[in-house]
Amino acid sequence: MMRIITGTARGIKLTTLEGETTRPTAERVKEAVFSMIQFEIEGRAVLDLFAGSGQLALEALSRGAARATIIDASREAANVIMDNAKKTRLFDRCRISCADYASFIRGAAHREQYDIVFLDPPYAAGLVPEALRKLAQGDLYAPGAVIVCETDNGTDARPSRRNRSEEEIEARENEAILQDVFGGSEELAALYTVQKSVSYGRSRITLLRPVAGEA
């Protein structure tokens, strides 16, 4: 069961899609995400680019975000998002579009900006690095924006501390973030500051800030 954790829509159960294509964020991971950004939500503009059921954007709206643009390439997903937005009584603050992420970014580039961006595509698709590149190129970040990425860190969730120095552990973790979030591209990584990166089982949650003046 998936539900809104807190806020105006607290406790409302959300409809989810069948299958792995739109893998929903686990509730404990969602709780961790919103604990990290809890003081950055009020009155902000949200973009959920691979929305699935829309739960991340709707949670943000329930907690006081001003508006949310919710995107998914699946028509079935878009219909579920619409149902969930109505169920939570947050529909009037949503813009819901059935669109490919790259097409949406092309249309919104240099015209729209967002304070909070959620990037949680299907793990196997490996779309986070390209989405980060296109978002930066399109100037879709408001000043001080935070980007929440959920990626697959595989089975080695954290570098082992056994017989390793702190420097070795930090270096291995930085390399894992470079691969998981930025697809191994140091050029792309230079466009962002990693604020925090935490692993929960197979999921890696990474908070990024765009480097001012870079695109």
C-alpha positions in Angstrom: 0.0 0.0 0.0 1.2 3.5 -0.9 -0.1 6.5 0.9 0.6 10.2 1.5 2.7 10.4 4.7 1.8 13.8 6.1 0.3 17.2 5.3 -3.1 18.1 4.0 -3.6 14.7 2.3 -2.1 12.6 5.1 -3.1 9.0 5.1 -4.8 9.0 1.7 -4.1 5.7 -0.1 -2.7 6.1 -3.7 -3.4 3.9 -6.7 -0.3 2.3 -8.1 0.6 0.7 -11.4 1.2 -3.0 -11.9 4.6 -4.3 -12.9 8.2 -3.2 -12.7 8.2 -0.4 -15.3 7.0 2.2 -12.9 8.6 0.8 -9.7 7.3 3.0 -6.8 9.6 4.5 -4.3 9.5 2.4 -1.1 7.8 4.2 1.8 10.8 4.2 4.0 12.9 5.7 1.2 10.2 8.3 0.6 10.2 9.2 4.3 14.0 9.6 4.2 13.7 11.8 1.1 11.2 14.2 2.6 13.2 14.3 5.9 16.1 15.6 3.9 14.2 18.3 2.1 11.5 19.1 4.7 12.5 22.8 5.1 12.7 23.4 1.3 9.1 22.6 0.3 6.8 25.4 1.4 5.7 27.5 -1.5 8.0 25.9 -4.0 7.6 24.8 -7.6 8.1 21.0 -8.1 9.0 19.0 -11.2 8.5 15.2 -11.1 10.0 14.0 -14.4 9.4 10.2 -14.2 6.4 10.3 -12.0 4.9 6.8 -12.1 1.9 7.2 -9.7 2.8 10.8 -8.9 3.5 10.0 -5.2 6.6 12.2 -4.8 5.0 15.3 -6.3 1.8 14.8 -4.5 3.6 14.3 -1.2 5.4 17.6 -1.8 2.1 19.3 -2.5 0.5 17.8 0.6 3.4 19.3 2.6 3.0 22.8 1.2 4.6 23.1 -2.2 2.8 25.7 -4.4 2.5 23.7 -7.6 3.8 20.6 -9.3 4.4 19.6 -12.9 4.1 15.9 -13.1 5.4 14.0 -16.2 5.3 10.4 -17.3 5.7 8.9 -20.8 3.0 6.3 -20.1 -0.6 7.1 -20.8 -1.7 4.6 -18.1 0.6 6.3 -15.6 -0.7 9.7 -16.5 -4.3 8.5 -15.9 -3.3 7.0 -12.5 -1.6 10.3 -11.6 -4.7 12.2 -12.4 -6.8 9.9 -10.3 -4.4 10.3 -7.4 -4.3 14.0 -7.7 -8.1 14.2 -7.5 -8.3 11.7 -4.7 -5.9 13.8 -2.6 -7.7 17.0 -3.6 -4.4 18.4 -4.9 -5.5 18.4 -8.6 -5.9 22.2 -8.9 -2.2 22.7 -8.1 -1.0 20.0 -10.6 0.0 20.1 -14.3 -0.1 16.5 -15.5 1.4 15.6 -18.9 1.9 12.4 -20.7 5.2 13.1 -22.3 8.7 11.7 -22.8 11.1 13.5 -20.4 13.4 14.8 -23.2 10.4 16.2 -25.1 9.1 17.9 -22.0 12.5 19.5 -21.3 12.9 20.7 -24.9 9.5 22.5 -24.6 10.2 23.9 -21.2 13.8 25.0 -21.8 14.5 28.6 -20.9 10.8 29.2 -20.2 10.2 27.4 -16.9 12.1 26.9 -13.7 11.7 24.6 -10.7 12.8 24.7 -7.0 12.6 20.9 -6.5 13.2 18.3 -9.1 12.5 14.6 -8.6 14.4 12.1 -10.9 13.3 8.5 -10.2 13.2 6.7 -13.6 13.1 2.8 -13.9 16.5 1.7 -12.7 17.3 -0.3 -15.8 16.7 2.7 -18.1 19.7 4.6 -16.7 18.2 7.9 -17.6 19.3 10.1 -14.6 22.6 11.3 -16.2 21.0 12.4 -19.4 18.1 14.0 -17.6 20.6 16.0 -15.4 22.5 17.1 -18.5 19.3 18.2 -20.4 17.9 20.0 -17.3 21.1 22.0 -16.9 21.2 22.8 -20.6 17.6 23.9 -20.5 18.1 26.2 -17.5 15.2 24.6 -15.7 16.5 25.2 -12.2 15.4 28.1 -10.1 18.1 29.7 -7.9 19.0 27.3 -5.0 17.1 24.4 -6.6 17.5 20.9 -5.1 17.5 17.8 -7.3 16.5 14.5 -5.7 17.9 11.5 -7.6 17.0 7.9 -7.0 19.3 5.4 -8.7 20.4 1.8 -8.5 23.5 1.2 -6.4 23.5 -2.5 -7.1 24.2 -5.0 -4.3 27.2 -3.2 -2.8 25.2 -0.5 -1.1 28.1 0.9 0.9 31.8 0.5 0.7 33.0 -1.9 3.4 34.8 -0.3 6.3 36.8 -3.4 7.1 40.5 -2.9 6.8 40.0 0.4 4.9 41.0 4.0 5.9 38.5 6.8 5.9 40.2 8.2 2.8 39.7 4.9 0.9 36.1 4.7 2.0 35.4 8.2 0.9 37.1 7.7 -2.4 35.1 4.5 -3.1 31.8 6.3 -2.2 32.6 9.2 -4.5 33.4 6.8 -7.3 30.1 5.0 -6.7 28.2 8.3 -6.8 30.0 9.3 -10.0 28.9 6.1 -11.7 25.4 5.7 -10.2 24.3 9.4 -10.6 26.5 10.9 -13.3 27.1 7.8 -15.5 30.8 8.1 -15.0 31.0 11.6 -16.5 33.2 14.0 -14.6 32.1 16.8 -16.9 28.5 16.3 -15.9 29.4 15.9 -12.2 31.1 19.3 -12.4 27.7 21.0 -13.0 26.4 19.9 -9.6 27.4 19.8 -6.0 26.5 16.6 -4.1 24.8 17.7 -0.9 24.1 14.2 0.4 24.0 10.6 -0.8 22.6 7.8 1.2 21.9 4.1 0.3 18.8 2.2 1.4 19.2 -1.4 0.2 19.4 -1.3 -3.6 18.3 2.4 -3.8 20.7 5.4 -3.7 19.2 8.7 -2.8 21.3 11.7 -3.8 20.6 15.3 -3.3 22.2 17.7 -5.8 22.5 21.4 -6.2 23.3 23.0 -9.6 26.6 24.9 -9.6 25.8 28.6 -10.0 26.5 29.9 -13.5 27.1 26.4 -15.0 25.0 24.9 -17.8 
